[in-house]
Amino acid sequence: MRRLWLAIMLGPLAWLAYVQTAYALVPWACRHPGPGARIALYGAGAAALAMAAGAIVLAWPAWRATGGADSNAAAPDGRTRFLALTGLGSGALFVLVAMAGIVPLVMLAPCE
């Protein structure tokens, strides 16, 4: 059950960590133009993307283990399936959010 809660929370926490890290790195990247500054920003985005994908990896086995159980099934299968689907959805959503956060890094300079 802890693994499923981690799967649900990992995506939002990855995004929060990415936003805070990028916010801290942008002034430094603006003062130090060059590939190293951009690589640091890309690395933060890639880490957020990997953590959000990790949420999917954590939730997938639990979803598969419940087999054909319905979300309305008796506990614990129904609850486990619901939490697993929530973890999969949260992970997928924050994979998209992380990708959307990386796009401006590619298109804009850090000072823009």
N, C-alpha and C positions, 0 to 999 in steps of 0.2 A: 504494500500500500504506500509506503514511503517513496518507493521508486516512481509510482504514478504521480504523487504530489510533486516530486522533483521534476517530472516530465512536464507537468502543467506550468510550473513556475520558472523553469529554465529559460524559455523563450523570452518572457517579459524581463527577466533579470539580465539576460544577455543584451537586450535592446537598451535597458537602462545603463548598463555598464558601458556600452558602446557610445551612447549619447554623452555621458559624462567624460569618457576618455577623449572622444573627438573634440568636445568643447574645450578641454584642457590642452589638446595638441595643436589646435588651429592657430593660436597666437604664435606658438613656437615655429610652426611650419611657415607662417607668414614672414617671420623674421629671418628664417633660414631657407631661402628658396633653393631648390635642388631636388634631386631624386630621393634623397634620404628622408626628407620631410614627408613627401608623398607616400613613400613606402611605409612609414609609421602609421599614417592615416589608413592606408589600404590594409595594413596588418590588423588594426583595430576592427575594421569592417569584416575582415575574413574571420577573426576570432568570434565576433558576434554571429556570423553566419554559421560557423561550425558549432557553436553552443546551441543555437536554435535547431540545427539539424540533429544535434545530440538528443534533444527532447523527443524528436520523432523516433530515434533509435531506442530510447528508453521505453516509450509507450507501445511500440509495435509488438514486442513479445507478449505483453499482457493482453492486447487486443486479439492476437492470434490464439492465445491460450483459452480465451472464453468461447471460441468457436462460434456456434450459432446462437449463443445466448442473446436474448433480447434485452434492451436497456430497461424494460419493465419487468424482467424476470426477478425471481426471488433472490434475496441477498445470499451470498456475496457476488454471484455471477453478474447480476444486473448492475450492481454498483461498480464492480471492477471494469466491466465493459464501458460504462458511462465515463468513468475516470480515464480509461485508456483512450476513448474517442476524444475526450476533451484535451488530453495531452497531445494526441495527433493533430487536432485542429489548432491548438495553441502553437505547437511547433511549426506547422505549415504556415500559419499566419505570420509568425515572426521571422521565418525564413524569407517571406516576401518583404516584410518590413526592413530586414537587414539588407536585402538586395536593393530596395528603394533608397536606403541610406548610402549605399556605395555608388549609385549612379551619379549623384552630384560631384563626388570626388573625381570621377573620370572626366566629367564635362567642364568643371570649373577649377580654377586655381584656388589655393587655400585662402588667398586674400580677397577673393570676390564674394 
